Amino acid sequence: MTQTLAATFHLTHQCNLRCTYCYTGTKVHRPMSREVALKSLHFVLDEARKAQVKYLDITFFGGEPLIEAELLFWLTDSFKRALPAEMTLSFRLSTNGTLLTEAMMQALAQRDIYVSLSVDGPPRLQDAQRPNAAGKGSSVAIEKAIPILLRANPCASVTTVLTPYSAGHAAESIDWLYQKGFRYFNLTLDYSADWTMEDMRYLEKSYHQLARWYEEKMQQNQRFYLSCFDERIRSHTQGPPGQDERCNLGQRQFSIAPDGALYPCIQFVTTETLPEFMIGHVLHGGFDENCRQHLHSCSEKPKDTCSGCALQGRCASWCSCINFASTGTVTQASPVVCYHERTLMPLVDAMANRLWRKRNQMFLHKHYNPLYPMIDYLEHLV
């Protein structure tokens, strides 16, 4: 029995930023209607009942979802009223932060919506990669939003995207965000970009700097989570992610586009319809099981280029969204991922081995104490 069902509501295609790496297409005012929202709500609850899940995880995405704040709050309130007693419900929101006022944050907090902020680092990087619709920087608005968010939730996470432009500044960006008060970092690549060998060399150098930063923080007994390092350490200490932990394309999670079309993941929701990746429609019978199962089986096929690789299972080649962003298909492993993992994994393993040999107490606590995530969360709230 599946424990969790995760559904992402894409409330609008509209956004007030024009990020250089955005994959969703033209920013148009095409929000999800109340009719589609209500149908989607009932569809999600029906799927959760059929799967007999204990946990229902709802994420709000865009565009910029706070542009449709009224719809967002109506949906959260409606979900709470309709939720079966045997299920536990959680809400998440991914936002660019430009609309995150004190009043907005209070309304989100009252509804127990966990907010994740997208920020690419200090002002010059944020402004270059995440300008507004007028082409101006967004860093001033973001620096106002950060303390509002962290006062409400010290455990809020931040997502930072590395592009060829910012590849050499990973350590700088994470340290800047750390100084601002963040402790939970999701650091990822723009896998759709045209990465050159020179870009990758800059990235590798920056990862070495980030490894030194990580070690220093461990030696100072600092608590934090850095996805690109901690998940790779975890893949060694606990083994590769199992079927229940991986995305499992379109099976335990799916996305609902503003018009009600169903897709297996957020990466496939754009202003242009992608019929080859559509797995149904909430207004037209829900899931198309033939399409859904075909796409899933294609994504699960072994990748020829991964055969015999020592990193197989530990790297991100299983992620269909990443493969799609890089290759346009779900059947081929991303060459960007391949080079990236062969660069990053040995570096992270070497750093982790140094901390292990030193018997660094924070490192051991973080990666070998099963209670650490709960302890870390509670201590950050205090």
TANOR-V833203 format. One record per pair of residues at least 24 apart in sequence whose ideal C-beta (glycine too) atoms are under 6 Angstrom apart, sorted by the first residue. I is the first residue (numbers start at 1). J is the second residue. Records with the same first field share a line. If there is no record, write none. Layout:
I=J / J
This chain:
1=52
2=51 / 53 / 252
3=54
4=53 / 55 / 57
5=48 / 51 / 53 / 56
6=57 / 253
7=44 / 58
8=59 / 61 / 255 / 266
9=60 / 256
10=61 / 257 / 258 / 269
11=60 / 65 / 68 / 71
12=62 / 63 / 67 / 68 / 258
13=63 / 271
14=63 / 67
15=62 / 63 / 64
16=64 / 98 / 132 / 133
17=96 / 130 / 132 / 138
18=131 / 133
19=130
20=129
21=161 / 163 / 190
24=270
25=270 / 271 / 272
26=271
28=271
30=258
31=68 / 258
32=258
36=260
37=75
39=282
40=256 / 282
41=78
43=282 / 286
55=88
56=87 / 89
57=90
58=91
59=92
60=93
61=94 / 266
64=96
66=95 / 99
76=111
97=142 / 145
98=138 / 141
100=145 / 148
102=148
105=148 / 152
109=152
115=149 / 156
116=157
117=149 / 158
118=159
119=158
120=160 / 161
121=173 / 176
122=176
125=166
146=180
150=181
154=380
155=377 / 380
157=184 / 186
158=182 / 185
159=186
160=187
161=188 / 190
162=189
163=190 / 193
164=193 / 195 / 199
167=199 / 202 / 203
168=202 / 206
170=206 / 210
171=206 / 209 / 210 / 213
183=224
184=225
185=226
186=227
187=227 / 228
191=322 / 325 / 326 / 334 / 336
192=325
195=336
204=343
207=344 / 347
211=347 / 351
218=355 / 360 / 362 / 363
221=362
223=376
229=348
232=345 / 348
233=352 / 367
235=314
237=367
240=313 / 314
246=318
249=296 / 299 / 320
250=279 / 292 / 295 / 296
251=296
265=321
267=321 / 324 / 325
298=330 / 331
299=330
303=333
305=333
306=333
311=341 / 345
315=341
